[in-house]
Amino acid sequence: MASLEILSYPDERLRQKSLEVEHFDQTLWDFIADLEDTLGVGPGAVGIAAPQVGHFQRICIVDVSGRKKTKNHGHLVLINPEITEWDGFKLGREGCLSVPDYTGNVVRAEKITLEAFDPEGNELNFEMSGYEARAVQHELDHLDGLLFLDRVVSRRNDIFDRKVYKPKPKK
């Protein structure tokens, strides 16, 4: 297992659309282990998508369980995720491992229904709301070559300098 290099904006590879995972095998599991290690290094990160490390398959990890009072489904490894329903809209501040210097206000669906597979190829279905729904939508955007910067309400008024975080020490 290894921590992978995170691509940073304006790297054009972040605009590439990802392909569906077709094989649920050791190669996939090894990559997910490396992606897990990479997420663990990101300060305050609650998610990461494969394209952020230059791997263009529809794979992401989301875990908002560390946020107090946040309803969630725990640590999720999502393969070929797809939002099938959404409801309501809410403005919220987002940051990104691939946009390390800024955060921004983005409108996202407040509630979503999500279908995906786990790393073994088993079907998953979730109803999500609030911060967890926001985090999942953010990561799914990466799979389609989008960044939160593409969704900010106003580039003039809704992009902010990020607080400086100290990176977690490598294990």
C-alpha positions in Angstrom: 0.0 0.0 0.0 1.2 3.5 -0.8 0.1 7.0 -0.7 -0.5 8.3 -4.3 0.2 11.7 -5.8 -2.9 13.9 -5.8 -3.5 15.9 -9.0 -4.0 19.6 -8.4 -6.0 22.1 -10.3 -5.5 23.2 -13.1 -4.1 19.8 -14.2 -6.2 18.9 -17.3 -6.4 15.3 -16.3 -8.9 16.3 -13.7 -11.3 17.1 -16.5 -11.2 13.5 -17.9 -14.4 11.3 -17.5 -13.9 8.0 -15.8 -14.8 4.5 -17.1 -16.9 2.0 -15.3 -15.1 -0.7 -13.3 -15.6 -4.1 -15.0 -13.4 -6.4 -13.0 -13.8 -6.8 -9.2 -10.4 -8.4 -8.6 -7.1 -8.1 -6.7 -6.0 -5.3 -9.0 -9.0 -3.3 -7.9 -8.6 -4.1 -4.2 -4.9 -3.1 -4.3 -5.8 0.2 -5.9 -8.5 0.8 -3.3 -5.9 0.2 -0.5 -3.6 2.8 -2.1 -6.5 5.2 -2.5 -7.4 4.7 1.2 -3.8 5.5 2.2 -4.0 8.7 0.1 -7.2 9.8 1.7 -5.7 9.3 5.1 -2.9 11.8 4.3 -5.3 14.5 3.3 -5.9 17.0 6.1 -9.6 17.1 7.0 -10.5 15.1 3.9 -13.8 13.1 3.9 -13.6 11.7 0.4 -11.4 11.0 -2.6 -12.1 9.9 -6.1 -9.9 7.8 -8.3 -9.4 10.5 -11.0 -7.8 12.7 -8.3 -4.8 10.3 -8.4 -4.8 9.9 -12.2 -6.8 6.6 -12.2 -9.8 7.1 -14.5 -12.2 4.5 -13.2 -15.5 5.2 -11.4 -14.3 4.6 -7.8 -14.5 6.9 -4.8 -14.3 6.7 -1.0 -16.5 8.8 1.3 -16.4 8.8 5.1 -18.1 11.6 7.1 -18.4 9.5 10.2 -15.8 11.7 12.0 -18.2 14.6 12.0 -20.2 14.8 15.1 -24.0 14.8 14.7 -23.7 14.0 11.0 -26.1 11.2 9.9 -24.1 8.8 7.8 -23.6 5.3 6.5 -20.0 5.1 7.8 -16.9 4.4 5.6 -18.1 3.8 2.0 -16.1 2.5 -0.9 -18.3 3.1 -3.9 -17.7 1.5 -7.3 -19.7 2.7 -10.4 -21.9 5.0 -8.2 -24.9 6.6 -9.7 -27.4 9.0 -8.2 -30.9 7.9 -9.2 -33.0 10.5 -7.3 -32.4 13.9 -5.7 -34.5 16.3 -3.8 -34.2 19.8 -2.5 -31.2 22.2 -2.8 -28.9 23.7 -0.2 -25.9 26.0 -0.4 -22.7 24.9 1.4 -19.0 25.4 1.6 -16.8 22.8 0.0 -13.1 22.2 -0.3 -11.1 19.6 -2.3 -7.8 17.8 -2.1 -7.2 18.7 -5.8 -7.9 22.4 -5.1 -5.8 22.9 -2.0 -5.8 26.7 -1.9 -9.5 27.5 -2.0 -13.0 26.6 -0.8 -16.2 27.7 -2.4 -20.0 27.9 -1.9 -21.8 25.3 -4.0 -25.5 24.4 -4.3 -26.1 20.6 -4.1 -29.1 18.4 -3.7 -30.1 18.0 0.0 -31.2 14.4 -0.3 -30.1 11.7 -2.8 -30.7 8.1 -3.6 -27.5 6.3 -4.6 -26.8 3.0 -6.3 -23.3 1.6 -6.4 -21.3 -1.6 -5.9 -18.9 -2.5 -3.1 -15.3 -3.7 -4.0 -16.6 -7.3 -4.2 -19.2 -6.4 -6.7 -22.2 -6.5 -4.4 -25.0 -4.0 -5.1 -25.4 -1.1 -2.6 -28.4 1.2 -2.2 -28.5 4.3 0.0 -30.7 7.2 0.9 -28.5 10.1 2.0 -29.0 13.6 3.2 -27.2 16.6 4.5 -23.4 16.6 4.6 -23.0 13.0 3.5 -25.1 13.6 0.4 -23.0 16.7 -0.3 -19.7 14.8 0.0 -21.0 12.0 -2.3 -22.1 14.5 -4.9 -18.7 16.2 -4.7 -16.8 12.9 -5.3 -19.1 11.8 -8.1 -18.4 15.1 -9.9 -14.7 14.0 -10.1 -15.8 10.9 -11.9 -17.3 13.1 -14.6 -14.4 15.5 -14.8 -15.9 18.3 -12.7 -14.6 20.2 -9.8 -16.4 22.2 -7.2 -15.0 25.3 -8.9 -17.4 24.5 -11.8 -20.4 24.7 -9.5 -19.6 27.7 -7.4 -22.5 30.2 -7.2 -20.3 33.2 -8.1 -16.6 33.1 -9.0 -16.4 36.7 -7.6 -18.2 36.2 -4.3 -18.1 32.5 -3.5 -14.5 31.4 -3.7 -12.4 31.8 -0.6 -8.8 31.3 0.5 -8.5 28.0 2.4 -7.4 27.8 6.0 -3.9 26.4 6.2 -4.0 22.8 7.5 -1.0 20.9 8.7 -0.8 17.6 6.8 -1.2 14.4 8.8 2.2 12.7 9.3 2.8 9.7 7.0 2.7 6.3 8.7 
